[in-house]
Amino acid sequence: MSESLIPIICLHDIPPQILTSILTKAYAQAIDINSPPTLLLIENTGDAPCRYTHDDVTYPPVDPSFKSPFLGWEVDEAVRFLREYATGTVVDEFVFLVGDWRTLEDESLLLVNRLGDGELVELVRVAAEFVNTKAVAVAVATTDVGELRGLVDGDGVFRGGCGNRKNSLLRKGSEAPRKQL
């Protein structure tokens, strides 16, 4: 299991059915390449991150009564929240996922990576299938947001980085994609 859980913060009202679909797709892809589920749907503000353990990974289905406490927040407010309350917890304070208005359209999430101790961030939109694996890859520094941004499709969403969706999904035992310098 990775060192930390990757938080999902919904800044827009995302129906539980869409969140369930995203988690299902993300974990199917993660399991296919032997990557453990690591996503955590944050359900409370305040010091909630200090109460989570590695056993609190969010699995589908999402509770039908889920309502995000972050509605109307901006990304910079989520950055400050995690910096203040997730430091020293199992919840990653530097890498997180955001559910926003676009999530309703295409089930993609915004992958956010906070740089250093401030509020400077890098962002890339990631398709549901890749939110677990790519967030973990950024968290453990095997890839970075800039690299993913360089591989987005025409609509600005990372879907595997090859342009050919059918062949872009990573598969266990297949050749790794070439690292771009």
N, C-alpha and C positions, 0 to 999 in steps of 0.2 A: 504494500500500500504506500502511496506517496506520503510525504511528510505532512501535508496539509489537505484540508478539504477546500474545494473551489466553490466559493459562494455564488449563488445566483440571486441577484437583486432586481426585482421587477419595479421599474419606475412608471410603468403603464399597467392598466388593468388587463392582465393576460388570463384568459379563462383556464381553469385547471385542465381541461381537455387538451389544450394546446401545450401546456407544460408537460403533461403526461406523454404526449406524442414526441416532444423534444427529448425527454429523458429516455424513452424507449429506443429511439433512433440512436442517441448518443451512446447508450450502453451496449446496444447491439454491435456497433462499430468498435467500441472499446474492448469488448469481450473477444471479438474476432481477431484482435491483435494482442491479446493477453494483457490488456491494460485494465486495472481495476476501476470500478465506479468510484468517483470522487466528488460528485456534485452535491451541493447542499443548498436547498431553497431556504433562504433566510426569511423567517416568518415573524420576527419581532425586532424592534429597534432597541436602543439602550444597550445594556450590557449582555444581551442575548448571546453573542459569540463566545463568551467565556463559559457558557453552560454546555456547549456542544462537545461531543467526543467523536472519535473516528467511527463509532457505531451509528452516528446520526446521518449517514449518507442518505440522500433523498432518493427513494426508489419509486417507480410508477406503480400504481396510479397516484396522482396528486389528490389530496383530500378535496372533495367537491366544494367544501366551505372555505378553501384557501382564499384569502384576500391580503394582498401585499400591504404592508405598513409604510411602503416607500413611494406610494402614488404621488406624483407631482414633484418628486425630488429630481435634481440634476445629477449628472455623473460626478461632478466635483463634490457634491454633498455626500454621495456614496463613498467616495475616496476618503473624505474626512471621517465618516462613520467607521469605516474599516480600520483606518489608522488609529483612531481613538479606542475602539472596542475589541478589535481582533488581534492586536499585538500580543504576542506570547500565548496565543490559543492555537487550537488545531485548524482554525479558519484562516485561510490565506489572506493576508492583508495587502498583498501587492498585485495579485492576479485574481480577477473576478469577472463574472458574466452579467450582462444587463439585458433584461427583457424590456423592450420599448415598443413604440407604435409599429415599427416595422416587423417585429416578431409576430404580430397579428396577421401580417400579409404573407410571410414566407417561412415562418418558424426559425428564423435565424436569430442569433443572439450577438450582442456586441461584446467582444473580448477586450477587456481593459487591463493594461499593465501599468501600474504606478511605478515611476522611475525615482529611485532614491527616497529621501525622507520627506520631500515636498509633495505638491499636488500635480506635478507634471505627469501626464499620462500619454500612452500610445494606445490607439484603438484600431481594431479590425473587426469586420462583421464576419461571422462564421456560421455555416449551415449547421443544422441540428446534429447531423451525423458526426460532426467533428468537434463539438463543443467540449466534450470530456477530454479527448485525446490531445487536442491542440492547447487547451488551457493547461493541462498537465505539462506538456512539452515546453510551454513558455515558463511555467512556474519552476521547472527544474533546469531551465536554460539550455535545452537541447535545440530550441528554435527561438526566434524572436518575432515580435509583432511586425517589424519591418519586412522580414522574410515572407510572412504570410500575406501581408499587404501587396507584395510584389507578385503574388500568385492568385489574386482574386479574379473572379469572372467579370464579364462586362458590366454586370449590375452591382459590383462592389462587394460580392459575397465570396468568401473562401469556401470552395467546394472540393478541395482535394488538390488543387493547384496544377492540374494537367490540361485544363480546358475541355477534356473529353470526360464527362461525368461518369460514363460507364466504366472506364478504365482507371479513374482517379482514386477510387476507394482502395485504401491499403488492405491487403490481405495477408494473413499469416503465411509465412513461407515464400512470399513474393519478393521480388527485388525492391530494395528501398529506393525512393526517389533520389535523384542526383541533387546534392547539396549545392545551392547557388551561392556564389561568393559576392 
